[in-house]
Amino acid sequence: MTSRERLLTALDHREPDRIPFDLGSTQVTGIHVVAYRRLRAHLGLPAVEPRICDVVQGLAVPDDDVVEALGVDVRGLFPLNSHNWKIDIRDAGPYWAFVDEWGLTQHQPRDGGLYFSVVGSPLDREGLTAGDVAGHAWPDTGDPARIAGLRELAQAYRHEGRAVMIKGVLAGIFEMSQRVRGVERLMMDLAADEALACAVLDRMVELKLRFWEMALPHLGDLVDVVSEADDYATQTSQLISPRMFRRVFKPRLQAVFSRIHELAPRAKLFFHSDGNIRPILPDLIEIGIDVLNPIHITATGMEPAALKRDFGNDVCFWGGGVETQTVLPFGTPQEVRDNVRRNVDALAPGGGYVFNTIHNIQADVPPENIVALVEALREAQA
C-alpha cells in the first residue's frame, strides 16, 4: 500500500498492511525543534535549518529524509496564520516578544525559553459590549494569500503517495475566544453574561467559516483529512459542564463541521481535544467528527481499551500511541516500547487507528526514545 492508501484504509475502519504513522502533519501531532535537531543527529542525517510551522510552539516540519527514515505516512499543509506569519519578534528585556495579527501579546523567556505564551489579550477589559466585539479589527481569515503555494505542495505530497492533512488558521471556538477575551473574563461571561460570550464565540465561527469557504474549494480535492480543534477538558474533568457544551458550543461546532463536510465531502474530519472528553464524545460523533485526537490515555475516562470498545465503530482514533508526560521524556527506551505495545494492542485491532504520540513531542524527549517508539510500532505489526 502507499501511505495514502494505508491511511484511507485505516480511516475506513479496516486493517491496512501496517498501522499508519503521523509525525508533524498538524500543530498538535508534531515535534519541537530542539528534539527534532537531536533526532536528526541521532539518525545520522545532515544538520539542516528546520522549517518552523509554529513559532509559538516551536514546531519543526519533518524533512523528507526524516519522513523516509521513520516511515511517516501523512504530510501537512500549514496555511499562513498567527503562529507562522507576520511575526516581528523584538527584544523585551527578559523576554522575546511580539504582537500577532489577533492583537495578542506573546512572550518567551530569553533564558531557556522554549515557547511563547499569551500575556496580553485585546478584549480583556471591563465594560466590553457586543458592539465592541463587532467593531473589533479582526484578521482577514479569508485572505487567499494564506494558502499560496499549498495546492502545489499538496500535489507533490499526493505524487509521493502520501496522505494530506490541512489545518485551519485559528484555534478552536472556545480556545480562541479565551485568548482574545482572556480566560477568566470569558469564563465569567459564560456564567454571568452569556450573550456577550456568544458574541465572541459567533465571531470565531464566522472567521472559521470564512477561511474554510476560501480554502477548501481550492484544495479540497487534494486533501484527505481536515483538522479542527478545541479544548473542553482537563485531565480529570471538563472546563465547562456537558450541559453548557451542548447548549452553547455544540450547535456552533456543528455549523463549522457541516460546512467542512459540504465543501470537502471526501475528506475525513479530524478533531483534537485534550483531556477527559468522554462525557461529550457522543455529541462530537453526532455532529460529524470522523477522527478523535490526541487520545489522552492518562486522563480520567480515557482508558484506550474502553474507548475502543465503546466508540471504535463510530470514530477513528489518532494518537494515544505513547504517554508523553512521563514515559516518553523520562522513561527508558524499553519502557517506551512497552507503553507503545499496550496502547497499540488496545487501539489498533480492526482498523480505525493512526499512530501518533499524545500531543507534540516536546523538547526534553531524547532521540533514543523517539527511535524506540518507531521500533515498537514496527514490532507490534510485524
VENWOSUL-V49901 format. One record per residue. N is the residue number from 1. RES is the residue in three letters. D_CENTER is the distance of its C-alpha to the mean C-alpha in whole Angstrom. Layout:
n;res;d_center
N;RES;D_CENTER
N;RES;D_CENTER
This chain:
n;res;d_center
1;MET;26
2;THR;24
3;SER;20
4;ARG;20
5;GLU;22
6;ARG;21
7;LEU;17
8;LEU;19
9;THR;22
10;ALA;19
11;LEU;17
12;ASP;21
13;HIS;21
14;ARG;24
15;GLU;24
16;PRO;24
17;ASP;26
18;ARG;23
19;ILE;20
20;PRO;17
21;PHE;15
22;ASP;12
23;LEU;11
24;GLY;10
25;SER;9
26;THR;5
27;GLN;5
28;VAL;3
29;THR;6
30;GLY;9
31;ILE;12
32;HIS;14
33;VAL;17
34;VAL;19
35;ALA;18
36;TYR;18
37;ARG;21
38;ARG;23
39;LEU;21
40;ARG;23
41;ALA;26
42;HIS;26
43;LEU;26
44;GLY;29
45;LEU;27
46;PRO;28
47;ALA;27
48;VAL;25
49;GLU;23
50;PRO;20
51;ARG;18
52;ILE;15
53;CYS;12
54;ASP;11
55;VAL;15
56;VAL;14
57;GLN;12
58;GLY;14
59;LEU;12
60;ALA;14
61;VAL;14
62;PRO;16
63;ASP;19
64;ASP;21
65;ASP;23
66;VAL;20
67;VAL;19
68;GLU;22
69;ALA;23
70;LEU;20
71;GLY;20
72;VAL;17
73;ASP;17
74;VAL;13
75;ARG;13
76;GLY;11
77;LEU;12
78;PHE;11
79;PRO;14
80;LEU;15
81;ASN;14
82;SER;15
83;HIS;13
84;ASN;15
85;TRP;18
86;LYS;21
87;ILE;21
88;ASP;24
89;ILE;24
90;ARG;27
91;ASP;29
92;ALA;29
93;GLY;32
94;PRO;30
95;TYR;26
96;TRP;25
97;ALA;24
98;PHE;23
99;VAL;22
100;ASP;20
101;GLU;20
102;TRP;19
103;GLY;22
104;LEU;20
105;THR;22
106;GLN;20
107;HIS;21
108;GLN;21
109;PRO;24
110;ARG;26
111;ASP;27
112;GLY;25
113;GLY;22
114;LEU;18
115;TYR;16
116;PHE;17
117;SER;17
118;VAL;18
119;VAL;22
120;GLY;23
121;SER;22
122;PRO;24
123;LEU;25
124;ASP;26
125;ARG;29
126;GLU;32
127;GLY;33
128;LEU;31
129;THR;31
130;ALA;30
131;GLY;32
132;ASP;30
133;VAL;27
134;ALA;28
135;GLY;30
136;HIS;27
137;ALA;26
138;TRP;23
139;PRO;21
140;ASP;22
141;THR;18
142;GLY;21
143;ASP;22
144;PRO;22
145;ALA;22
146;ARG;18
147;ILE;18
148;ALA;21
149;GLY;22
150;LEU;18
151;ARG;21
152;GLU;23
153;LEU;20
154;ALA;19
155;GLN;22
156;ALA;23
157;TYR;20
158;ARG;21
159;HIS;25
160;GLU;23
161;GLY;23
162;ARG;19
163;ALA;16
164;VAL;14
165;MET;11
166;ILE;10
167;LYS;8
168;GLY;10
169;VAL;11
170;LEU;11
171;ALA;9
172;GLY;10
173;ILE;14
174;PHE;14
175;GLU;12
176;MET;14
177;SER;17
178;GLN;17
179;ARG;17
180;VAL;19
181;ARG;22
182;GLY;21
183;VAL;20
184;GLU;24
185;ARG;25
186;LEU;22
187;MET;23
188;MET;27
189;ASP;26
190;LEU;25
191;ALA;28
192;ALA;31
193;ASP;30
194;GLU;28
195;ALA;29
196;LEU;28
197;ALA;24
198;CYS;24
199;ALA;25
200;VAL;22
201;LEU;20
202;ASP;21
203;ARG;21
204;MET;17
205;VAL;18
206;GLU;20
207;LEU;18
208;LYS;15
209;LEU;18
210;ARG;20
211;PHE;17
212;TRP;16
213;GLU;20
214;MET;21
215;ALA;18
216;LEU;18
217;PRO;22
218;HIS;22
219;LEU;19
220;GLY;19
221;ASP;21
222;LEU;20
223;VAL;16
224;ASP;15
225;VAL;12
226;VAL;11
227;SER;7
228;GLU;7
229;ALA;6
230;ASP;9
231;ASP;10
232;TYR;14
233;ALA;15
234;THR;16
235;GLN;17
236;THR;20
237;SER;20
238;GLN;19
239;LEU;18
240;ILE;20
241;SER;23
242;PRO;22
243;ARG;25
244;MET;23
245;PHE;20
246;ARG;22
247;ARG;24
248;VAL;22
249;PHE;19
250;LYS;19
251;PRO;21
252;ARG;19
253;LEU;16
254;GLN;18
255;ALA;20
256;VAL;16
257;PHE;16
258;SER;19
259;ARG;19
260;ILE;16
261;HIS;18
262;GLU;22
263;LEU;20
264;ALA;19
265;PRO;21
266;ARG;20
267;ALA;16
268;LYS;14
269;LEU;12
270;PHE;9
271;PHE;8
272;HIS;5
273;SER;8
274;ASP;10
275;GLY;13
276;ASN;16
277;ILE;15
278;ARG;18
279;PRO;20
280;ILE;18
281;LEU;17
282;PRO;20
283;ASP;19
284;LEU;16
285;ILE;18
286;GLU;20
287;ILE;19
288;GLY;17
289;ILE;14
290;ASP;14
291;VAL;12
292;LEU;10
293;ASN;8
294;PRO;8
295;ILE;12
296;HIS;13
297;ILE;16
298;THR;18
299;ALA;18
300;THR;21
301;GLY;21
302;MET;18
303;GLU;20
304;PRO;19
305;ALA;23
306;ALA;23
307;LEU;20
308;LYS;21
309;ARG;24
310;ASP;23
311;PHE;21
312;GLY;20
313;ASN;23
314;ASP;20
315;VAL;17
316;CYS;15
317;PHE;13
318;TRP;11
319;GLY;11
320;GLY;13
321;GLY;15
322;VAL;16
323;GLU;17
324;THR;15
325;GLN;17
326;THR;20
327;VAL;21
328;LEU;19
329;PRO;20
330;PHE;23
331;GLY;24
332;THR;27
333;PRO;26
334;GLN;28
335;GLU;26
336;VAL;22
337;ARG;24
338;ASP;25
339;ASN;22
340;VAL;20
341;ARG;23
342;ARG;24
343;ASN;20
344;VAL;20
345;ASP;24
346;ALA;22
347;LEU;19
348;ALA;21
349;PRO;24
350;GLY;24
351;GLY;21
352;GLY;18
353;TYR;16
354;VAL;14
355;PHE;14
356;ASN;11
357;THR;12
358;ILE;10
359;HIS;8
360;ASN;9
361;ILE;12
362;GLN;14
363;ALA;17
364;ASP;20
365;VAL;19
366;PRO;22
367;PRO;22
368;GLU;24
369;ASN;22
370;ILE;19
371;VAL;22
372;ALA;23
373;LEU;20
374;VAL;20
375;GLU;24
376;ALA;24
377;LEU;21
378;ARG;24
379;GLU;27
380;ALA;25
381;GLN;26
382;ALA;29
